[in-house]
Protein backbone atom coordinates (compact mmCIF):
# COMPACT_ATOMS: atom_id res chain seq x y z
CA UNK A 1 0.00 0.00 0.00
CA UNK A 2 1.39 3.38 -0.95
CA UNK A 3 0.32 6.33 1.13
CA UNK A 4 0.91 9.64 -0.64
CA UNK A 5 2.82 12.11 1.40
CA UNK A 6 5.83 14.33 1.72
CA UNK A 7 9.28 13.11 2.54
CA UNK A 8 10.05 9.53 3.39
CA UNK A 9 10.34 8.69 7.04
CA UNK A 10 13.68 7.12 7.84
CA UNK A 11 14.73 4.80 10.55
CA UNK A 12 17.25 2.07 11.02
CA UNK A 13 17.71 -0.28 8.06
CA UNK A 14 16.32 -3.76 8.66
CA UNK A 15 19.45 -5.96 8.71
CA UNK A 16 17.48 -9.07 7.76
CA UNK A 17 15.94 -7.40 4.71
CA UNK A 18 19.28 -5.90 3.67
CA UNK A 19 20.89 -9.33 3.94
CA UNK A 20 18.13 -10.89 1.82
CA UNK A 21 18.52 -8.29 -0.93
CA UNK A 22 22.30 -8.81 -0.98
CA UNK A 23 21.86 -12.58 -1.00
CA UNK A 24 19.38 -12.39 -3.88
CA UNK A 25 21.76 -10.29 -5.93
CA UNK A 26 24.64 -12.67 -5.22
CA UNK A 27 22.56 -15.69 -6.21
CA UNK A 28 21.37 -13.98 -9.40
CA UNK A 29 24.97 -13.10 -10.30
CA UNK A 30 25.97 -16.74 -9.76
CA UNK A 31 23.18 -17.88 -12.06
CA UNK A 32 23.76 -15.29 -14.77
CA UNK A 33 27.53 -15.81 -14.82
CA UNK A 34 27.17 -19.57 -15.08
CA UNK A 35 28.96 -20.12 -11.76
CA UNK A 36 25.96 -22.26 -10.80
CA UNK A 37 23.55 -23.91 -13.17
CA UNK A 38 20.29 -23.85 -11.25
CA UNK A 39 18.31 -22.87 -8.19
CA UNK A 40 18.81 -26.44 -7.04
CA UNK A 41 22.60 -26.00 -7.20
CA UNK A 42 22.40 -22.80 -5.14
CA UNK A 43 20.19 -24.51 -2.58
CA UNK A 44 22.55 -27.44 -2.30
CA UNK A 45 25.58 -25.16 -1.92
CA UNK A 46 23.87 -22.98 0.68
CA UNK A 47 22.31 -25.95 2.47
CA UNK A 48 18.81 -24.49 2.21
CA UNK A 49 15.64 -25.71 0.54
CA UNK A 50 15.04 -24.78 -3.10
CA UNK A 51 11.86 -22.93 -2.13
CA UNK A 52 13.94 -20.59 0.05
CA UNK A 53 16.11 -19.68 -2.94
CA UNK A 54 13.03 -19.24 -5.13
CA UNK A 55 11.40 -17.03 -2.51
CA UNK A 56 14.43 -14.75 -2.10
CA UNK A 57 15.68 -14.55 -5.70
CA UNK A 58 13.02 -12.05 -6.93
CA UNK A 59 14.50 -9.45 -4.56
CA UNK A 60 17.40 -9.21 -7.03
CA UNK A 61 15.01 -7.45 -9.42
CA UNK A 62 13.79 -4.66 -7.16
CA UNK A 63 13.99 -1.21 -8.67
CA UNK A 64 17.18 0.60 -7.61
CA UNK A 65 15.17 3.29 -5.80
CA UNK A 66 13.47 0.63 -3.69
CA UNK A 67 16.82 -0.94 -2.78
CA UNK A 68 18.10 2.52 -1.89
CA UNK A 69 15.10 3.13 0.38
CA UNK A 70 15.59 -0.25 2.06
CA UNK A 71 19.27 0.48 2.68
CA UNK A 72 18.43 3.96 3.98
CA UNK A 73 15.94 2.48 6.44
CA UNK A 74 12.92 4.22 4.94
CA UNK A 75 9.77 3.29 6.78
CA UNK A 76 7.45 4.63 4.10
CA UNK A 77 7.61 6.19 0.67
CA UNK A 78 5.27 7.95 -1.58
Backbone as numpy.savetxt, mean C-alpha at the origin, in Angstrom:
# Nx Ny Nz CAx CAy CAz Cx Cy Cz
-15.75 7.48 1.95 -16.59 8.65 1.95 -15.70 9.88 1.95
-15.95 10.79 1.07 -15.20 12.03 1.00 -16.07 13.15 1.53
-15.55 13.86 2.49 -16.26 14.98 3.08 -15.59 16.25 2.59
-16.30 17.06 1.82 -15.68 18.29 1.31 -15.28 19.20 2.47
-14.19 19.87 2.30 -13.76 20.76 3.35 -12.51 21.49 2.96
-11.96 22.18 3.91 -10.76 22.97 3.67 -9.52 22.10 3.64
-8.58 22.46 4.45 -7.31 21.75 4.49 -7.47 20.36 5.08
-6.51 19.52 4.77 -6.54 18.18 5.34 -6.05 18.23 6.77
-6.70 17.46 7.61 -6.25 17.34 8.99 -5.08 16.35 9.01
-4.05 16.67 9.74 -2.91 15.77 9.79 -2.72 15.26 11.20
-2.15 14.10 11.24 -1.86 13.45 12.50 -0.58 12.66 12.33
-0.49 11.59 13.05 0.66 10.71 12.97 0.39 9.65 11.92
1.33 9.42 11.01 1.12 8.37 10.01 0.90 7.02 10.68
0.01 6.23 10.11 -0.27 4.88 10.61 0.86 3.98 10.15
1.70 3.49 11.07 2.86 2.68 10.66 2.46 1.39 9.95
1.35 0.81 10.35 0.90 -0.43 9.71 0.51 -0.16 8.26
-0.24 0.90 8.02 -0.65 1.24 6.66 0.55 1.63 5.80
1.47 2.38 6.35 2.69 2.75 5.62 3.48 1.50 5.24
3.58 0.56 6.17 4.30 -0.69 5.89 3.61 -1.47 4.78
2.28 -1.51 4.80 1.54 -2.24 3.77 1.74 -1.63 2.38
1.73 -0.31 2.31 1.93 0.35 1.02 3.34 0.05 0.50
4.33 0.13 1.37 5.71 -0.17 0.97 5.85 -1.63 0.53
5.23 -2.52 1.28 5.27 -3.93 0.95 4.61 -4.21 -0.40
3.48 -3.57 -0.66 2.79 -3.75 -1.93 3.66 -3.29 -3.09
4.31 -2.15 -2.93 5.17 -1.64 -3.98 6.36 -2.56 -4.22
6.92 -3.09 -3.14 8.05 -4.02 -3.27 7.61 -5.28 -4.00
6.46 -5.82 -3.60 5.97 -7.04 -4.26 5.66 -6.79 -5.73
5.07 -5.64 -6.05 4.78 -5.34 -7.45 6.08 -5.22 -8.25
7.08 -4.58 -7.67 8.38 -4.45 -8.35 8.99 -5.84 -8.60
8.87 -6.73 -7.63 9.38 -8.09 -7.81 8.67 -8.80 -8.96
7.37 -8.61 -9.03 6.60 -9.24 -10.11 6.94 -8.62 -11.47
6.96 -7.30 -11.54 7.18 -6.64 -12.82 8.60 -6.81 -13.34
9.55 -6.98 -12.44 10.94 -7.17 -12.87 11.25 -8.61 -13.23
10.34 -9.51 -12.87 10.58 -10.93 -13.13 11.37 -11.61 -12.02
11.66 -10.88 -10.95 12.37 -11.47 -9.81 11.59 -12.65 -9.24
10.27 -12.51 -9.22 9.37 -13.61 -8.85 8.36 -13.78 -9.98
7.83 -14.98 -10.09 6.96 -15.26 -11.22 5.48 -15.19 -10.91
5.12 -15.15 -9.63 3.70 -15.21 -9.30 3.44 -14.75 -7.87
2.16 -14.52 -7.61 1.72 -14.22 -6.24 2.06 -15.40 -5.33
1.90 -16.58 -5.86 2.22 -17.79 -5.09 3.69 -17.79 -4.67
4.58 -17.39 -5.57 6.01 -17.35 -5.25 6.31 -16.31 -4.17
5.64 -15.17 -4.24 5.81 -14.16 -3.19 5.34 -14.72 -1.86
4.16 -15.31 -1.86 3.60 -15.86 -0.63 4.52 -16.91 -0.01
5.06 -17.76 -0.84 5.96 -18.79 -0.35 7.22 -18.17 0.24
7.78 -17.18 -0.45 8.99 -16.52 0.03 8.78 -15.72 1.30
7.59 -15.14 1.45 7.28 -14.33 2.63 6.66 -15.15 3.76
6.36 -16.40 3.45 5.72 -17.31 4.42 4.37 -16.75 4.89
3.59 -16.29 3.90 2.22 -15.84 4.16 1.31 -16.53 3.16
0.02 -16.45 3.39 -0.95 -17.07 2.49 -1.09 -16.21 1.23
-1.38 -16.85 0.12 -1.55 -16.13 -1.15 -2.62 -15.05 -1.07
-3.67 -15.29 -0.29 -4.73 -14.29 -0.18 -4.22 -13.01 0.48
-3.24 -13.12 1.37 -2.65 -11.94 2.00 -1.93 -11.10 0.95
-1.18 -11.74 0.08 -0.48 -11.03 -0.99 -1.50 -10.38 -1.92
-2.52 -11.11 -2.29 -3.56 -10.59 -3.18 -4.33 -9.43 -2.57
-4.47 -9.45 -1.26 -5.19 -8.38 -0.56 -4.35 -7.11 -0.50
-3.04 -7.25 -0.33 -2.15 -6.10 -0.15 -1.69 -5.52 -1.48
-1.49 -6.33 -2.48 -0.91 -5.90 -3.75 -1.62 -4.71 -4.40
-2.93 -4.58 -4.36 -3.56 -3.41 -4.98 -3.12 -2.06 -4.39
-2.58 -2.06 -3.19 -2.09 -0.80 -2.61 -0.92 -0.23 -3.41
-0.28 -1.05 -4.24 0.81 -0.57 -5.08 0.31 0.39 -6.16
-1.00 0.40 -6.39 -1.58 1.20 -7.47 -2.34 2.42 -6.98
-2.17 2.77 -5.72 -2.80 3.98 -5.21 -2.23 5.20 -5.93
-3.06 6.19 -6.12 -2.60 7.44 -6.72 -1.51 8.05 -5.84
-0.50 8.66 -6.45 0.59 9.25 -5.66 0.11 10.22 -4.59
-0.93 11.00 -4.86 -1.42 11.94 -3.85 -1.98 11.21 -2.64
-2.59 10.06 -2.86 -3.12 9.28 -1.74 -1.98 8.72 -0.91
-0.94 8.21 -1.57 0.23 7.71 -0.83 0.86 8.84 -0.03
0.95 10.01 -0.63 1.51 11.16 0.06 0.69 11.50 1.31
-0.62 11.49 1.18 -1.48 11.78 2.33 -1.33 10.73 3.42
-1.21 9.47 3.03 -0.99 8.40 4.01 0.31 8.64 4.76
1.37 8.93 4.02 2.68 9.12 4.63 2.74 10.40 5.48
1.90 11.38 5.14 1.84 12.61 5.93 0.96 12.45 7.17
0.22 11.35 7.25 -0.65 11.13 8.38 -1.97 11.87 8.29
-2.39 12.17 7.06 -3.67 12.87 6.89 -4.80 12.01 7.44
-5.68 12.65 8.16 -6.82 11.93 8.73 -8.07 12.12 7.91
-8.03 13.07 6.98 -9.14 13.28 6.05 -8.61 14.08 4.87
-9.33 14.03 3.79 -8.98 14.83 2.62 -10.24 15.21 1.91
-10.13 16.19 1.11 -11.31 16.60 0.37 -11.35 18.07 0.07
